[in-house]
């Protein structure tokens, strides 16, 4: 039964739309959809011949965003689509909410058809019929607070001639019919959960600071680089650039990273920014991309990581006696030398190895004779075992993909390639992503990273890879993720505070960022391992954050598995970061710092081990290892928005 209040709202809506004489009955029916809901504002074009051409027939502004409604029974031509979007974005450009600015490309162009079967959306626009428009407007994530929606609508109305503003703020109260409820019971619970979390990025999809928005809109005539410390929004800006491209162009997009779980995590965020893009946007790890590409070309070498691991173990047993006198090195150090310095740079001869700059590992001085020892004791025996078994490793896959792309480029190129956490790529991987983007001086390649967050050893400069970015780099300096207490604790970690900008110049570090969010909290405990793990369980159980937004991060896989088991036995559900896709799960996320890169949580619990002497007092490989461990801890802590708990294992401490 329809309520009296809702019938009063219907009469009010009909009266408002009746004053616009150019509207036909079907137009009024469509426009009434938004006006029948509270908190919506409608700007309707005043035209003697309705609807207008080359611009929106109406703008609907509400909790789920701004929608440019276009009445069309077939997809308009390219010129008309561009005109509609340009007019819409100009209308809502340069509008502020506090210190942040509305992102114009967040406007959704909706083609509303009178046919029962709508056209197919392609990311540049959405489609709806009379039956589906309501779900298109109301079924999205909350993008605007009510006061922000009101401000946008009124400001746009003041600058937009030829449009009539109708706001439901003036309407009689309406009771929504139960069957057509705006929120389901689950959505109400989720909304309450988000409200309690107090996420600082509640409107990160819709508002950016002016510096970030300028980078979203800036046109680059070739490869570009965004850098900046943790929490400054590098990846958010990159995702917005992808979304803007998808809404303005029909080409393909690629988001890739060295961390295999990170693209899946960011896919969900991108789909909120640019729904209905479909398979035009690809999110995948670089290694997965290379394997698929080589299989499509029918040139995939035989990859077997188990054989490769055994090959290195066998090689090390014989090689260690030749390198044991180099202080601070060991099995992992020389494995990194093999994988990231030699093979990761595509080095295939001793002479080439002797001539390269071992960027990031120069504290261990290797003379030509020493490099010859490494080559003959590690590289040659390892390669011989792989050849004997006729297998390859991941570096060989990257090399094969790079060679194949240079031989025959992609038949359907990507319009934009985004590379996240680029500081942990090898040189070969960097060359591969450049080639995927076209390998030209004008390739649309965006590299996102921060030298201070490097968690894998070895390094390079962009010029080493032949990627020209002079004049196309930007550094973000304002931290929007970490609350003050979290930021202050993280910046105190004895990590490297002199970093490069990924091309040999001076970088910008965490301690120098401006922090926007006040408050926060940092706690910790130092003790023997068993005591630290007991206190960790207690701290997680008593955490103020909801379980869906808590992460327990470690430095090793085995430690992450052990803590996940302890949490489970304590009745706390867990989800490995290797299976986390960025959507809500009722479980504590557990995993290594490497897997958590690029992610953020309300609360982070990190277990680490006391390193011994201060970093500044160490030399050689011990200094490299200590700095790397400190960077890993800093990365772990900067994943947190509101709260961090640090458990330091020190077995010299007397037990409780």
N, C-alpha and C positions, 0 to 999 in steps of 0.2 A: 504494500500500500504506500503510495507516494505521500510524504509528509506535507503539512501545510507550509512549513518553512521553505521546503524545496520548491513548492509551487509558486511561492512569493518570489523566490530567486528567478525562476523561469520567466515570470511576467516582467521583472526588472530587466533581465537580459534582452527580452524581445523589444521592450521599449527603447533601450539604448541603441540597439542595432537598427531599429526602424527609423531613427533620425538620419541614418546614412542612406540616402535615397538611391544611390547607385547599386546597392547590393540586391542580388536576386535571392529567392528563397533558399536555394542550396548553399549559397555563400553564407547566409545568416545561420543556417544549421551548423555549418562547419565552425564558424567563429564563436558560436555559443558554447562549444565544448570546453574551452579554457575558462570562459566566464562563469560557468556553472560550478567552478571549484574556487575555494577561498585561496587568497594569496596570489592571484594571477592578475596580470595587467596586459591589456591588448592595445596595440597601436594599429589602427585600421586606415588604409589609404582612402582618401576622399577623391574619388574619380567619377566623372559623369559616365564614363564607359569602364565599368569594373569587370575584371581586375586589370591593374596596370601591366605594362610590358617592361621587361628588363629590370624590374625591382620587385620586392616582396609585396604581396597583396596585404599582408599584415605581419606584425611582430608579436609573438606571444612570449611574455617574460614571467617566469615563476620559479619555484624551488628547484626545478630540474634544469634551468638554464634559459637561454634565449633561442627562440625558433623563428626563422624567417619562412612564412607560409607562402607557397606559390601554387596557384590553381593551374593544373596542367594534366591533360590526359595522355600526353606523350612527353618523352624527355626533350627539353628545350635544346637548341643548338649550343655549341661551345661558347659562342659570343654572348648569348643571352645568359647562360649559366655564370660566366665570368662577371657579367654586369650585375646580376643579382647579388652575388657574393661580395663584389667590390662595394656596392652601395650599402649592403648590410654591415660590413666591417667598418666602413667609414662612419656610419651612423653611431656605432658603439665604441669607436676608438677614443683613447685618451680619457677614459672615465676611471676614477679612482675610488678605492675603498680603503681608507686609512693611507698607509704608505705603499699599498699595492695597487696594481693597475689591471683593469679588466682585459682579458685576452680575446681580441675580436674574432680570431678564427674558431673560438669555441661555439660560435653561433652555428646552429644546425639548420641547413636549408632543407625544408620538407616539401616535396612535391605532393600535393593533395589531388587525387584523381576521383572523378565521378564514376569511374568504372569499378566493378566489383573486384576485378583482378588488377592489382597495381603493377607498375613498372618495377624493374629490378634496381635496387640501390647499388651504388658502386663506391661509396665512401665520400664522394664529392657532395652527395645529397642523400636524404632519406626519402622514403615513399610512404604514403598513407592513403586510406580511403575513409569515408565517413565512419565506417565500422571500426577502423584501427587507429584513428587519429588520437583518441583519448589515451590509449596505451602508449603511443609514441610520445606524447607530451608528459604523461604522468609516471611512466614505468621506468624511468632512468634514476641513476644515483642522484642524491641531493648535491647540487652544484652551487646553490646560492642560499644564503640566509634570507629571511623575509625582508629585512630592512635593505639588504643589498639589491634584491630584485626590485623593490619599490624605487630605490635611488636610481638604478639603471633605467627603468622605464620612464621616470619623470625627467631625468636629464636628457635622454634621447628624444623625448617628446618636445622639450624646449628647443632643441636644435634642428628638429626634423619638420620641415614645412610640408603640408599636404597630408598629414596623418592625424587622426583623432585618437586621443588617449581615453580608454575606458578601463577603470580600475575597480576591482572587486572590493577594494577597501570601502567603497561607497555603497556596496550592495547590502540588502537585508541578509541576515544570517541564514545559512542553508544547512540542512542536515543531509549528509550524503546517504543515499540509499545503500543498504548493507551489501547488496549484490554487486554494487559498483564501487565498493570502498576503495579509497585511494591507497590505503596500506592494508596488507594482510597482517595477521597476528604476528607472523615471523618478522615482517618488515618493521613492525612497531618495536619488537624486541631488539632488532638490529639497530634501529635508530636510537633507542635508549642506550644501547651499549656504546655506540659511537659518541653520544653526548657525554657519557660518563668518562670515556677515555680522554676527552678533551684534546683530541689530536691537533697539533699545531698546523697540520696541512689540511684542515677541514675543507678549505676552498682552493687547494693547490691547483686543481684543474682549471679554475676560472680566473684566478688573480695571480699575477706575478709582479715582482718589483720591476720598476722601469728598466733597470739594467738587464734583467733577465729577458723581459719582453723585447727589448731592442735586439738582443741576440737571436731570439726566435724569428724576428722579422728581417734580420739583416741578410742581404744578398752577398754570397761569396762567389767569386769567379774561379774557384778551385778548392782543393782540400783545405779544411780548417781544423783548428784545435781549440777545445774548451778545457781549461784546467782550473784548479782551485781546490782548497782543502775540503775535507769531509763535511757534508751538511750544507754546502753552498748551492745545491740545486743543479749541478751540472747535468745529471741524467734527466731530471725533470725538463730542463730546457731542451735537451736533445729530443726527448719524446714529443714535446710540443712542436719542434721543428718538423718532425716526422708527420704529426697530425696536420699541421698547416700544409705541408706538401700534398698529403693525401686528399685534402679538401680542395686544393687548387689544381691538382694534376691527376692524370690517369695512370701514371707510370708505377713501376714496382718499387718496393722499399725493402731494405734489409737491415735488421738490427742484430749485431753479433757481438760475442765476447769470448775471451779465453775461458771464463768460468762457465761451465756447461749448464748450470741451473739458472744463471742470471737472465738469459733471454726469456725463458718461460715465465719467470717472476715478473718481468717488466711488460710482458704481453698483456696481462690483465689491466695494467695501468693505461697502456696505449689504447686498448679497446674502449675504455671509458672516455678517452680524449677524442677518439675517432671511430665511432661505431660503424659497422657495416662496410668496412674496408675489405673484409674477406681475405682471400689468399693473395691480394696485392702486397700485403705487409708480411714479411717473413721474420720470425724470431728464432734464431738457432745458434748453437755454439759454432765456432769456426771449424773445429775438427769435424763435427757432424755435417756441416755444409760441404767441406772438402771431400769427405767420403761419398756423399750422395752425388756430387758433381762428377767424380771420377767413375762411379758406377754408371751414371747416365752416358758418359763418353766411352764406356766399356774399356777403361784403362786402369781400373783400380788394382793396385798392387796388393799382395797378400799381407794383411795386417794381423799381427798376433802379439798382443802386449804381454802375455804370459811368457812366451819365448824370449821376448826382449828383456823382461825383468830377470829371468834366469840367466840370460847371456851376460848382463851386467854383473850379477852376483858372482858368476863363474870368473869373469874378467877381473873383478876386484880382488878375489882371493889370491891371484897371482901378482896383481899390480901394487898392492898395498905396501910391500916391502921396499919398493922403489921410491915411494912418496912419503914414507912414515916420518922422515925428518923435517917435513914442512909443518911447523907448529900450527895447531888449531884446525887442521884439515882432517878429513876422514871419508868414509864411504859416501855420505850424502853430498859433501862438498864436491868430490870429483864426479859424482853422477850429474850434478848441476853443470859442472864444467863441460861434460860430454854433451848433455842434452840442450843446454841453453847458450853456451858460448861457442862450441864447435859446430854441432849439428843444427842448433837453433839459428846460427848465422849462415848456414849453407856452406861451411868451410869443408873442402874436399882434399886439401893438400897440406903437408907440413909447412911448406913455405908460406902459404896463406895464413895458417894459424900463427906462425911466428911473427907475422906482420900486423895482426889486428890489435886494436886497442880494447882491452878487456874491461870495458866500461862497467863501473860498479864493483869490480873485483880486483882493482889494482893494488889493494893493500897487501895481497900475496904476490910478491914479485916473482915472475917466471921468466928467467933468461931463455935465450934461444935453446940452450942445451936442456933446460928444464922442460920446455915445451916439447922438445923432441922426445923426452922420456914419457910425458903424458900421452903423446901421440902413439908411440910404439907400445906402451904398456896398457893403454885403455882403448883408444879409438880403434886401432887396427885389429886387435883381438876381438873386440865387440862386433865390429863390422864383419869379420870373418865368420863368426858364429851365425849372424843373421843371414849371410850369403849361403852358408852351409844348409840352413833350414829353409832357404828361399822365402824369407819373411821380411817385413819392414816394420819400422816403428812410426810413431805419429809424426815425427819430423820428416820422415821420408814421404808420408802422405801429403804433408804441406808442400814439400818440394815438387812432388809429382803434379799436384793441382796447379801450382804456380807455373810450371813448365807447360802444362796443357793449355792453360789460359793464355799464355804468351803465344803459343802456337796457333790457337783458334779462340778468339774472345767470345764472350757470351752472345748468343744470337738475339736475346731479348735483354738488353742491359738494365741495370737498376737505375732508377732516377735519383736515388739517395741511398747511401750506405752509412750507417752509424756504428761506430766501434766503441764499446764501453769498457772501462777498466783497461785502457790501452797500455798503461805502464807495465803490465805483467805479460804482454805479448813478447815473443821472440822477434828477432829481426826478420826472419823468414815469414812469420805470420803477419807482420806489418806489411811486408812487400806483397803478400797474398791479398790482403784486404784492399790495398791500393789497386791491384790488378783487377779484382772483382768489380771495383768502382769504375774501371775503364783504363787505369794506369796512365792517364793523361794529366797535363798540367791544369786542366780545367775540370777534372773529375769532381763530382759532388760527393766527397768523402768527409765525414765529420768524426774526428778522433776525440774521445772524452777520457780524461784521466788525471791523476795526481801523483807526482813522484813520491810524495811523502807516504802514500798508501801502498807502495810496492811491497808485495808479500812473497815475491819470487826473486831469487838472486839473478844477477846478470843484468846488463842494460845496453842501451843504444841511444842514438839521437835520431830524430826524424830525418835529418839530412843523410844519415847512414843508409836509410831506406830509399832515398831519392824522392821523398815526398816534399814538395815545395809549399811551405805555409807562411812564408814571410809576409807580414801584414794581415794575416788571416787567423790570428790567435787572439784569445780573450781569456782573462782570469776573473773568476767570480770570487768575491771577497766577503760576502755577508752570510753568516750561518743561520739558517732557518730551521734546522732539525733539532739541534741539541739545546736543552735548557742550560742556564748558566752554570749550575753546579756540575752537570755532566761535562760540559765543555771545559771547565776549569780543571777537572780531574784528568781528563783525557790529554790536555795540552801539557800537563806536568810530567807525562811519561817521557822517559829519557830516550826518545826516538830521534832520528836524524832531523835536525832543525835547519839544515842547509840542503835544499833540494833544487834540482833543475826544473825547467819548464817543459821538459821532454824534447828540447832541441838545443841543449847546452847552455841556456841562459839561466839567470837566477829565478827560482820559483817563489811561491807565496805559501807560507806554512800556517798550520792550524792556530798556533798561538797568536797570530796577528789578525785573525778574523774578527769582524764585528758580530756580536751575539744579539739576536733579537728577542729571544724568549727568556723571561726571568724564571727564577725558581729552580726546581729539580732537586735531586738528592743523590749522593754517592756514599755507599757504605762498603765495608770490606772486612776481611778476617784473614789472619795469617796463622798457620798451624801445620801440623802433620797432615798427610793426605787424607786419612780416614776422618779426621776432625773437620777438615775443610769441606769434605763432601757431605758430612752430616749437617753442618751449618748451611750449606747450599740448599739442601732439601727444606730446611726450616724457613729459609729466606724466601724461597719460591712459594711455599705454602702460605706465607704471611704477606705476599706481595700485594700492593694496592692495584696494580694493573690486572686486567682480565687475562685469563689463561691464553686466549687467542693471540695476545700481543706480547708474549714473553719469549725470549730466546736464551738458551744456555749454550755458550760458545767456548770451544777449546782449541788447542793448537794441533791436536792429532786426532785421527779417526778413531783410534782405539780408546782414547780418553772420552770422546763424545759418545761412543757406544756404551762404555761403562756407566757414564752418568745417566744416559737414557734408561739403562736397565734399573739403576737405583731409583730414578724418578717413577718409573712404572711400578716397581715393587712398593713404592710409597703411596700408590693410588693416584699418581699424577699422569694423565695421558701425554704422550709425546709424539712428535712427527719429525722425522729426519729432514734436514734442510734439502737433501737430495730429492725429496718428493714435494717440496713446498713450491706452489705455483703463484703465490702472492694473493690468493683468495683466502677467505676466513676459514680457519679450522679450529675446532675446540681442543687444542693441544699445545703444549709447550714445544717450540721449535728447538731441535738440538742438532749440532754439527760443528764443523771447524770454521775458523775465521775465514779460510779461503772460500768456503761455500757461502758465507754470509756477506761477502763483499757486494756493495751496491744496495743492500737491503736496509730496512730500518724497522725498529720495534719500540714499543713504549718502554719496556724494561729489558735490560741485558744483564745476564749473570755470566761472569767470565772467570774461568779457573786457569791459573798460570803457575809457573814455577819460578822461585827466586833465582835470579841469574848470577848472583855472586858479586864480583867487582863492578863498580860503575863503568858504563860504556867508555867514558873518556879515558879511563886508565888502561884499556885493552889495546892491543895492536893486532895487525895481520888478520888472519881468518877469524880469530876469536872476536875481534872488533866487528867484522862484517856480520858474523852470526848473531852477536848481541844486538846490533842495530836492527837486523831483520826481525828478531824476536820482539823488540820494542815496537817496531812498526806494526807487527801483527796485533799486539796488545792495544795499541792506539786505534787501529782499525776496528777491533772488536768493541771497544768502548764507544766509539763514535757511531755505532749502529743504534745506540739508545737515544730516545727522545727525552724521557722524563726521569729515568732512574737507572743507576748502575750499581752492581754488587760485584766486588772483586775478591776472589778467593786465592790467596797466595800460598802455594805449597812450599813449606820449608821444614824438612824432616829433622833439622837441628833443634826445632822448638820442642820443648818438653810436652808430652801428651797431657790432655785434660785430666 
